[in-house]
Amino acid sequence: MQPRAGISSVSRKQQLLKQHRRNKRLGLLIGLVVLLGLGVFVHWWLLLLLLPLLWVAHEAWFADHLFYSPGEDYLYQFPPECVAQPVKLINGIVQVQSPLQLQGDETLVLELRLKSHWLGRFLDPSVVLADADRQTFERGVAGLRYLNLSGLAEALAAGQLRLRGRHCRLPVEGRLWVVPGSDLRDKRVMVIAPHADDAELAAYGLYSQAKEAWVVTLTAGEIEAEHYQHMGMSKSESARLKGRLRAWDSIAVPRWAGVPESHCVQLGYFCLQLPAMQMAPDQPVASREADLADTRLFRQFNPMTLPGDDGVPTWANLLADLRALLLQARPQVLVMPHPSLDPHPDHICAQAAVLEALQGLEWQPETVLGYANHLHDNDRWPMGDSGAGVALPPQLESAQVWAPYSLVLDLATQRDKAMALGMMHDLQPPAPFKRRVRRLLQRWLAGRKPSPYGENEFFRKAVRRHELFWRRDL
């Protein structure tokens, strides 16, 4: 369970963004040259009319950050214990070629080769599952994709699971992956959250139903506090206020799910400073924006004493805090950012810190679950609407061998999760004007629905029929 090097993960994301922006600039330049060429032959006012139409088309159909071709196959390598069975789609009904024997706690993944219709280049292609779920894919999709059938085992085993392609064509053959598992809600669960709201985004359904749950937040998330600067505060004052609010959120919001206050911990280290702390473990690293080098302002709500309560923001203190918490909680299931799928630098360092803290520790968890609240390749994943299922994300290299683990959330749990996210101060400010205009254009022209729960994009991405993790048993 070796962590992937954080620097390579971050640089890959930055390289993809740089390439994406370079391609957009090149396309704009070519478009301007073409327009200037056309200007020789057409009236100038036609060009003025064409420019806003091109901008509208860009915002509606080409503004997604998609850093791969929709025609590429997803490449998944499942662990040896996962069983693959051939299936056929006969009149849209999924027919398993051999008898299906299920225990009821498996994660079910259907591998299909999807092909977009022409309309699927302008409207999001999706697969409707038994009229109970819809899972959405990239516009122009043409390759292997992985549907999440968790929660549909009864209809599948009875030969009654019907699939229907919307703006895409389904194949006549595929493969069903049966991923064995167990109900982890019967275990002691600890969720490691790099920032307040990461635990809720990734695992609210899991920790709210666990036999015993802990939520440990590593940073105060104090930076990028422009919303509070608009209230007349300085940059440092805004950052400190935002950090205090998010520290409070990290302690208070899990109580909505029934987690005792004694099991909610905020370590108060500084946002986006974990990589610098990791590089110099004994060197204190101050906040970028809050004019602070002492974490105690953000640790004041903790119900327990920890080694890092001297307020010194070092990697050594972070490891000592984590070891103390692991020994006190003795979690059977440890939930943390996935070591290669999630590119956020604090998320990369969070999982690295946990793995380092576990080295030589007398208590070891039975199971590690990885989650991804951010992706390298597709900023819109999970695609589709609030309440829909979560298909497996883009995976363009087959080195990843963790098994998917999918938890099904009923509608009441989804709504409770949405309310928990709504309490998070960082998800409350309104979106920038340009983003609101883009969403409006995409709603009108691309058929995308807003989330009924909130304006922030995470309400659409996180309030879903499934919570999806990657599992490794130790």
C-alpha positions in Angstrom: 0.0 0.0 0.0 2.7 2.5 -1.1 1.5 6.1 -1.6 2.0 7.5 -5.0 4.4 10.5 -5.1 2.5 13.7 -4.5 4.6 15.9 -6.7 4.0 13.8 -9.8 0.2 13.7 -9.2 0.1 17.5 -8.8 2.3 18.2 -11.8 0.2 15.9 -14.0 -3.0 17.9 -13.1 -1.2 21.1 -13.8 0.2 19.8 -17.1 -3.3 18.8 -18.2 -4.7 22.2 -17.3 -1.8 23.9 -19.1 -2.4 21.8 -22.2 -6.2 22.4 -22.1 -5.7 26.2 -21.9 -3.1 26.1 -24.6 -5.4 24.2 -26.9 -8.2 26.7 -26.2 -6.0 29.6 -27.0 -4.8 27.9 -30.2 -8.4 27.2 -31.2 -9.4 30.9 -30.5 -6.5 32.1 -32.6 -7.4 29.8 -35.5 -11.1 31.0 -35.2 -10.0 34.6 -35.3 -7.9 34.0 -38.4 -10.9 32.2 -40.1 -13.2 35.1 -39.1 -10.8 37.7 -40.5 -10.6 35.6 -43.7 -14.4 35.5 -44.0 -14.5 39.2 -43.4 -13.1 39.8 -46.8 -16.1 38.1 -48.4 -19.0 38.9 -46.0 -20.5 41.9 -44.4 -18.7 43.0 -41.1 -22.0 42.9 -39.2 -22.3 39.1 -39.8 -19.0 38.7 -38.0 -20.2 40.7 -35.0 -23.3 38.4 -34.9 -21.2 35.2 -35.2 -18.8 36.0 -32.4 -21.4 35.9 -29.5 -22.9 32.8 -31.1 -19.5 31.1 -31.0 -19.1 32.1 -27.3 -22.5 30.7 -26.5 -21.6 27.4 -28.2 -18.4 27.2 -26.3 -20.0 27.7 -22.9 -22.8 25.3 -23.7 -20.8 22.4 -25.2 -17.1 22.9 -25.0 -16.4 24.4 -21.5 -16.0 21.1 -19.7 -12.5 20.3 -18.4 -12.2 16.9 -20.1 -8.5 16.0 -20.4 -8.8 12.9 -22.5 -10.7 11.8 -25.6 -14.3 10.5 -25.1 -13.3 7.7 -27.6 -10.7 6.3 -25.2 -11.4 3.1 -23.2 -11.5 3.1 -19.5 -8.9 0.6 -18.3 -9.6 -1.2 -15.1 -7.7 -4.1 -13.6 -9.8 -5.8 -11.0 -8.2 -7.9 -8.1 -8.2 -11.7 -8.5 -11.1 -12.2 -6.2 -13.4 -10.3 -8.5 -15.3 -12.6 -10.8 -16.2 -11.7 -14.4 -19.2 -13.2 -16.2 -20.2 -12.7 -19.8 -23.6 -11.1 -20.3 -25.8 -10.5 -23.3 -28.3 -7.7 -23.8 -31.4 -9.2 -25.4 -34.1 -6.6 -26.2 -32.3 -4.4 -23.5 -32.6 -7.1 -20.8 -29.3 -8.1 -19.2 -28.9 -11.9 -19.4 -26.1 -13.4 -17.4 -24.7 -16.4 -19.2 -24.3 -18.6 -16.0 -26.3 -18.8 -12.8 -25.8 -15.7 -10.5 -25.2 -16.5 -6.9 -25.0 -13.4 -4.7 -24.7 -12.9 -1.0 -26.3 -9.5 -1.1 -23.2 -7.3 -0.2 -21.4 -7.4 -3.5 -20.5 -4.4 -5.7 -21.8 -5.1 -9.2 -20.1 -3.5 -12.2 -21.2 -3.9 -15.8 -18.5 -3.4 -18.4 -20.0 -2.2 -21.8 -18.7 -0.6 -24.9 -20.9 2.5 -25.5 -21.2 4.4 -28.7 -22.7 7.9 -28.8 -25.3 8.9 -31.3 -24.8 12.2 -33.2 -27.1 13.9 -30.7 -24.9 12.6 -27.9 -22.2 15.1 -29.0 -24.5 17.9 -27.8 -26.6 16.2 -25.0 -25.0 14.1 -22.3 -25.3 10.3 -23.2 -26.6 8.1 -20.5 -27.8 4.6 -19.7 -31.2 4.2 -18.0 -31.3 1.2 -15.6 -34.7 -0.3 -14.9 -36.2 3.2 -14.8 -34.7 3.4 -11.3 -31.4 5.0 -12.2 -29.5 6.9 -14.9 -25.8 6.9 -15.3 -24.2 9.6 -17.5 -21.1 9.6 -19.6 -19.0 12.0 -21.7 -20.5 13.6 -24.8 -19.3 11.7 -27.8 -18.5 8.6 -25.8 -17.1 5.7 -27.8 -15.3 3.1 -25.6 -15.4 0.8 -22.6 -17.3 2.2 -19.7 -18.3 0.7 -16.3 -21.9 0.9 -15.0 -22.6 0.6 -11.3 -25.4 -2.0 -10.8 -25.2 -2.0 -7.0 -28.7 -2.0 -5.6 -30.1 -3.7 -8.6 -29.0 -7.3 -7.8 -32.6 -8.6 -7.4 -33.7 -7.5 -10.8 -30.4 -8.7 -12.3 -30.6 -12.2 -10.8 -34.3 -12.5 -11.9 -33.4 -11.6 -15.5 -35.5 -8.4 -15.3 -32.9 -5.7 -15.4 -33.6 -3.6 -18.5 -31.1 -1.1 -19.9 -31.9 1.7 -22.3 -29.4 4.0 -24.0 -30.2 7.7 -24.2 -28.3 9.4 -26.9 -26.0 6.4 -27.1 -26.0 2.8 -28.5 -25.7 -0.2 -26.2 -23.7 -3.3 -27.4 -25.2 -6.8 -27.4 -22.5 -8.2 -25.2 -20.6 -7.2 -22.1 -19.1 -8.4 -18.8 -20.5 -8.4 -15.3 -17.9 -8.0 -12.6 -19.0 -9.3 -9.2 -16.8 -7.7 -6.5 -17.2 -9.6 -3.2 -17.4 -7.5 0.0 -19.0 -7.1 3.3 -21.2 -4.5 4.9 -18.7 -2.1 6.4 -21.5 -0.2 8.2 -21.2 -2.9 11.0 -17.6 -1.8 11.7 -15.8 1.1 13.5 -15.2 3.6 10.8 -12.8 6.6 10.8 -13.0 9.1 8.0 -9.9 11.2 7.3 -10.9 14.6 5.8 -8.2 16.9 4.5 -10.7 19.8 4.8 -14.1 20.3 6.4 -16.7 18.9 4.0 -14.5 16.2 2.5 -15.9 13.6 4.9 -19.5 14.6 4.0 -18.9 14.7 0.3 -17.3 11.3 0.1 -18.7 9.3 3.0 -21.7 10.8 4.7 -23.9 7.8 4.0 -21.2 5.4 5.3 -20.3 7.2 8.5 -23.9 8.2 9.3 -24.9 4.5 9.3 -21.7 3.0 10.8 -21.8 1.2 14.1 -19.2 3.7 15.4 -17.8 6.6 13.5 -15.0 9.1 13.8 -14.4 12.2 11.6 -10.9 13.6 11.7 -10.2 16.8 9.7 -6.6 17.7 9.1 -6.7 21.4 7.9 -8.7 24.5 8.7 -9.2 25.3 5.0 -8.7 28.9 5.7 -7.5 30.2 2.3 -9.4 31.7 -0.6 -11.6 33.7 1.7 -12.6 36.4 -0.9 -16.3 36.0 0.1 -15.4 37.4 3.6 -13.2 40.1 2.2 -16.3 41.5 0.5 -17.6 42.1 4.1 -14.8 44.7 4.6 -12.2 42.5 6.3 -8.6 42.3 5.4 -7.2 39.2 3.7 -5.7 37.8 6.9 -8.9 38.6 8.9 -11.0 36.9 6.3 -8.8 33.8 6.2 -8.9 33.5 10.0 -12.7 33.9 10.1 -13.1 31.3 7.3 -10.8 28.9 9.1 -12.7 29.3 12.4 -16.0 28.7 10.6 -14.8 25.6 8.8 -13.2 24.3 12.0 -16.6 24.7 13.6 -18.3 22.9 10.6 -15.9 20.0 10.9 -16.9 19.4 14.6 -20.6 20.4 14.4 -21.9 19.0 11.1 -21.1 15.3 11.8 -23.4 15.6 14.8 -26.3 15.9 12.3 -25.4 12.3 11.4 -25.3 11.2 15.0 -21.5 11.1 15.4 -20.7 12.0 19.1 -18.8 15.3 19.6 -16.1 13.3 21.3 -15.4 11.5 17.9 -15.1 14.7 15.9 -11.6 16.2 15.7 -10.1 19.2 13.9 -6.3 19.3 13.8 -6.1 22.8 12.4 -3.1 22.6 10.1 -3.0 25.1 7.3 -4.6 24.7 3.9 -2.3 23.8 1.0 0.7 23.7 3.4 0.8 19.9 3.9 3.3 19.3 1.1 5.7 21.9 2.5 5.3 20.3 6.0 6.0 16.8 4.5 9.2 18.0 2.8 10.6 19.4 6.1 8.9 17.3 8.9 10.3 19.3 11.8 10.0 22.8 10.3 6.9 24.8 11.2 4.9 26.0 8.2 2.7 29.0 8.6 -0.6 29.8 6.9 -0.4 31.3 3.4 -3.1 33.9 4.0 -4.1 34.0 7.7 -0.9 35.6 9.1 -0.8 32.6 11.6 1.9 30.2 12.6 -0.1 28.6 15.4 -2.8 26.0 14.9 -4.5 26.5 18.3 -7.1 29.0 17.0 -8.6 26.2 14.8 -8.2 23.4 17.4 -10.1 25.1 20.2 -13.3 23.0 19.6 -11.6 19.7 20.1 -13.0 17.6 22.9 -9.6 15.9 23.7 -5.9 16.6 24.3 -3.6 15.7 21.5 0.2 15.8 21.0 0.0 18.8 18.6 -1.8 21.0 21.0 1.3 23.1 21.4 0.1 24.7 18.1 3.3 24.1 16.1 2.4 23.3 12.5 4.8 20.5 11.6 4.6 17.2 9.9 5.9 15.5 13.0 3.0 17.0 15.1 0.5 15.8 12.4 1.9 12.3 12.5 1.8 12.3 16.3 -1.8 13.5 16.3 -2.8 10.8 13.9 -1.1 8.0 15.8 -2.8 9.1 19.0 -6.2 9.2 17.4 -5.7 5.8 15.7 -4.8 4.2 19.0 -7.7 5.8 20.7 -10.3 5.0 18.1 -8.9 1.7 16.8 -10.9 1.9 13.6 -11.6 -1.3 11.7 -12.3 0.7 8.5 -10.1 3.7 7.6 -11.5 6.0 4.9 -9.1 8.5 3.2 -8.4 10.0 -0.2 -7.3 7.6 -2.9 -3.5 7.7 -3.4 -3.6 8.1 -7.2 -7.1 9.1 -8.3 -7.5 12.4 -6.3 -4.9 15.0 -7.4 -5.5 17.7 -4.7 -2.1 18.2 -3.0 -3.7 18.2 0.5 -5.5 15.0 -0.3 -2.3 13.3 -1.5 -0.5 14.4 1.6 -3.4 13.3 3.8 -3.3 9.7 2.7 0.6 9.8 2.8 0.4 11.0 6.4 -2.0 8.3 7.5 0.1 5.6 5.9 3.2 6.9 7.6 1.4 7.2 10.9 0.4 3.5 10.6 3.9 2.3 10.1 4.9 0.3 13.2 1.7 1.2 15.1 0.3 -1.5 17.4 -3.2 -1.0 15.9 -3.8 -1.7 12.2 -7.2 -1.3 10.4 -8.8 -4.3 8.6 -9.8 -2.3 5.6 -8.8 0.9 3.8 -11.3 2.7 1.6 -10.1 5.3 -0.8 -12.3 8.1 -2.1 -11.9 10.8 -4.8 -13.6 14.2 -4.4 -11.5 15.5 -7.3 -10.2 13.9 -10.5 -7.2 14.4 -12.7 -9.0 14.0 -16.0 -12.6 15.0 -15.6 -13.7 17.9 -13.4 -17.4 17.0 -13.9 -17.3 13.4 -12.5 -19.6 12.0 -11.3 -21.5 13.1 -14.4 -25.2 13.4 -14.5 -27.8 14.8 -12.0 -28.3 14.8 -8.3 -29.8 11.5 -7.1 -28.4 9.5 -10.1 -26.0 6.5 -9.7 -22.3 6.8 -9.8 -20.5 5.0 -12.6 -16.8 4.2 -12.3 -14.6 7.2 -13.1 -12.1 7.7 -15.9 -9.2 5.3 -15.5 -6.8 5.5 -18.4 -4.0 3.4 -17.0 -4.6 -0.2 -15.8 -2.2 0.0 -12.8 -4.9 0.6 -10.3 -6.0 -2.7 -8.6 -8.1 -1.6 -5.7 -11.6 -3.2 -5.8 -14.6 -0.8 -6.1 -16.9 -0.7 -3.1 -20.3 0.9 -3.6 -22.8 1.8 -0.9 -26.4 2.5 -1.9 -28.1 5.5 -0.3 -31.9 5.7 -0.1 -33.6 9.0 -0.7 -33.9 10.0 2.9 -30.1 9.5 3.4 -29.4 11.5 0.2 -31.5 14.4 1.6 -29.8 14.3 5.0 -26.5 14.4 3.2 -27.6 17.4 1.1 -28.6 19.2 4.4 -25.2 18.4 5.9 -23.4 19.9 2.8 -25.7 22.9 3.1 -24.4 23.5 6.6 -20.9 23.8 5.3 -19.9 27.4 5.0 -17.5 26.8 2.1 -20.4 25.5 -0.1 -22.7 28.5 0.7 -21.4 31.5 -1.3 -23.0 32.0 -4.7 -21.2 31.0 -7.8 -19.4 33.6 -9.9 -21.5 35.4 -12.5 -19.7 33.7 -15.5 -20.4 30.3 -14.0 -24.0 31.0 -13.4 -24.4 32.2 -17.1 -22.6 29.0 -18.3 -24.9 26.8 -16.3 -27.9 28.6 -17.6 -26.8 28.1 -21.2 -26.0 24.4 -20.5 -29.5 24.0 -19.0 -31.1 25.5 -22.1 -28.9 24.1 -24.8 -27.3 20.9 -23.4 -30.2 19.7 -21.2 -28.3 19.7 -17.9 -30.4 20.0 -14.8 -29.4 22.0 -11.7 -29.3 20.3 -8.3 -32.4 20.9 -6.3 -30.3 21.0 -3.1 -27.9 23.9 -3.7 -26.0 26.0 -6.2 -22.5 24.7 -5.5 -21.4 22.0 -8.0 -20.7 19.6 -5.2 -24.5 19.3 -4.5 -24.8 17.8 -7.9 -21.7 15.6 -7.7 -22.0 14.3 -4.2 -25.7 13.8 -3.4 -26.2 10.5 -5.3 -27.7 7.1 -5.2 -24.2 5.6 -4.6 -21.2 6.5 -2.6 -18.2 4.9 -4.4 -14.9 3.9 -2.8 -12.0 1.7 -3.6 -11.3 -1.0 -1.1 -8.2 -2.8 0.0 -8.3 -5.3 2.9 -5.1 -5.5 4.9 
